[in-house]
């Protein structure tokens, strides 16, 4: 039997570079919010349990819409979200430990172009440390086995990148379809919309 692998979606940041009328994760994009694209992809991937780490903005309604009545989704609030991504990752890992998973696939809530297939491919690799690549460039999501969790940072704005840098011999690259560009600014939203088929722009 294969080891249980869960997913962690980091969605706690303040999004300070985004100057739109809402938090960037709630910005409309092709008929859904940015975070809804991410959650829909993770839920469709079949990787469970799914742990969503929230912080700066209330995502309850988006989470309910993406996973109504689904007891495989767990939401944890990071009170220290201002301290950076590492604190959010540690919140997610604490829940992963409690749920007894052997590895996690970690992705970001502001990357709406990462499809379900990318989450699934990373989850199904046997490598203790696997990173998705798009056109040869390393991006998210990243698979981290439980034996490596204690090596992850607790402070600062880096998560898996620190581990990838200090343990390069463990890294397996997994080619994925999709687009892992972040949504950080309103210009990013505009570019993302321009790249969608005409019938899907909203």
C-alpha positions in Angstrom: 0.0 0.0 0.0 1.4 3.5 -0.9 2.0 6.0 1.8 -0.8 8.6 2.4 0.0 12.0 0.8 -1.8 15.2 1.6 -1.9 18.6 0.0 -1.2 22.0 1.6 -2.4 25.2 0.0 -0.7 28.3 1.4 -3.2 31.2 1.3 -2.3 33.3 4.3 -0.3 36.2 2.9 -1.4 39.9 2.9 -0.9 40.4 -0.9 0.5 43.9 -0.3 1.5 44.4 -4.0 -2.0 44.0 -5.2 -3.9 47.3 -5.3 -7.3 46.1 -6.6 -10.6 46.5 -4.8 -10.2 43.1 -3.0 -7.5 40.9 -1.8 -5.7 39.2 -4.7 -7.0 35.7 -3.8 -10.6 37.0 -4.1 -10.0 38.8 -7.4 -12.3 37.5 -10.2 -10.6 35.5 -12.9 -12.4 33.7 -15.7 -15.6 33.5 -13.6 -14.0 32.3 -10.4 -11.8 33.9 -7.8 -8.0 33.3 -7.9 -8.2 31.0 -4.8 -11.2 29.1 -6.2 -9.2 28.1 -9.3 -6.5 26.7 -7.0 -8.9 24.9 -4.6 -10.9 23.4 -7.5 -7.7 22.1 -9.0 -6.5 20.5 -5.7 -9.9 19.0 -5.0 -10.0 17.6 -8.6 -6.6 16.0 -8.2 -7.7 13.4 -5.8 -4.9 14.2 -3.4 -6.3 14.1 0.1 -6.5 15.3 2.8 -6.3 19.0 1.7 -5.1 21.5 4.2 -5.7 25.2 3.5 -3.7 27.7 5.6 -5.5 31.1 5.8 -4.4 34.3 7.4 -4.9 37.9 6.1 -8.3 37.4 4.5 -11.4 35.4 5.2 -11.7 32.6 2.6 -14.5 30.7 4.3 -17.1 31.2 1.5 -14.6 30.3 -1.2 -13.6 27.2 0.6 -17.2 26.1 1.2 -18.0 26.7 -2.5 -15.0 24.6 -3.6 -15.6 21.7 -1.1 -19.1 21.6 0.2 -19.7 18.8 2.7 -16.2 17.5 2.2 -14.6 16.2 5.3 -11.2 15.7 3.6 -10.6 19.4 3.6 -9.1 21.1 6.7 -8.7 24.8 7.3 -6.1 26.2 9.7 -5.7 29.9 10.5 -2.1 31.2 10.8 -2.1 33.9 13.5 1.5 34.7 12.6 0.9 35.2 8.8 2.7 38.5 8.9 5.9 36.6 9.8 6.1 35.1 6.3 5.5 31.9 4.4 7.5 29.7 6.7 5.1 30.2 9.5 2.2 29.3 7.3 4.0 26.1 6.1 4.6 25.1 9.7 0.9 25.6 10.5 0.0 23.3 7.6 2.6 20.7 8.7 1.2 20.6 12.2 -2.1 19.6 10.8 -0.5 17.1 8.4 1.3 15.5 11.4 -2.0 15.2 13.3 -3.7 13.6 10.2 -0.8 11.1 9.9 0.2 11.7 6.3 3.6 10.5 5.2 4.2 13.4 2.7 2.6 16.6 1.6 2.4 18.4 -1.7 2.7 22.1 -1.1 1.3 24.8 -3.4 0.3 28.5 -3.3 -3.1 30.0 -3.3 -2.1 32.6 -5.9 -1.2 30.3 -8.7 -4.5 29.7 -10.5 -2.8 28.1 -13.6 -1.5 25.0 -11.9 -3.9 22.2 -12.9 -5.1 19.2 -11.1 -2.7 17.0 -13.1 0.3 18.9 -11.6 -0.8 18.2 -8.1 -1.5 14.6 -9.0 1.9 14.0 -10.7 3.9 15.5 -7.8 1.9 13.5 -5.3 2.5 10.2 -7.1 6.3 10.4 -7.3 8.2 8.4 -4.8 10.9 11.0 -4.3 11.3 12.5 -0.8 11.6 15.9 -2.4 10.0 16.6 -5.8 9.4 19.9 -7.6 7.2 20.6 -10.5 8.7 22.1 -13.6 7.1 24.1 -16.4 9.1 24.4 -19.5 12.2 23.4 -17.5 11.7 26.0 -14.8 11.2 24.9 -11.2 8.0 26.1 -9.6 5.2 24.8 -7.3 3.8 22.4 -6.2 6.5 20.6 -4.2 6.4 17.2 -2.6 8.1 16.9 0.8 8.3 13.6 2.7 7.7 13.7 6.5 11.3 12.7 7.1 12.3 16.2 5.9 9.8 18.3 7.7 12.0 19.1 10.6 14.5 20.7 8.2 12.1 23.3 7.0 12.3 26.9 8.2 10.1 28.3 10.9 10.6 32.0 10.1 11.0 34.1 7.0 9.4 34.1 3.6 10.9 30.8 2.2 9.4 27.4 2.5 10.5 24.4 0.4 13.1 26.5 -1.4 15.4 26.4 1.6 15.3 22.7 1.7 15.8 22.4 -2.1 18.8 24.6 -1.8 20.5 22.6 1.1 19.5 19.1 -0.1 19.9 19.2 -3.9 20.8 15.6 -4.1 17.3 14.6 -3.0 15.4 16.7 -5.6 13.5 15.1 -8.4 12.1 17.3 -11.1 8.6 16.4 -12.5 7.6 18.0 -15.8 4.0 19.3 -15.5 1.5 21.0 -17.8 0.0 24.3 -16.9 1.2 27.8 -15.8 2.7 28.4 -12.3 2.8 32.2 -12.6 1.8 34.0 -9.4 -0.9 36.6 -9.2 0.8 39.4 -7.3 -0.5 42.6 -9.1 -3.5 43.8 -11.1 -1.2 43.7 -14.1 -0.8 39.9 -13.5 -4.6 39.6 -13.6 -4.8 41.5 -16.9 -2.1 39.3 -18.4 -3.8 36.1 -17.2 -7.1 37.2 -18.8 -5.4 38.1 -22.1 -4.1 34.5 -22.3 -7.5 32.9 -21.9 -9.8 31.9 -24.7 -12.2 34.7 -25.6 -15.2 32.8 -24.2 -13.5 32.4 -20.7 -12.6 36.0 -20.0 -14.5 37.6 -17.2 
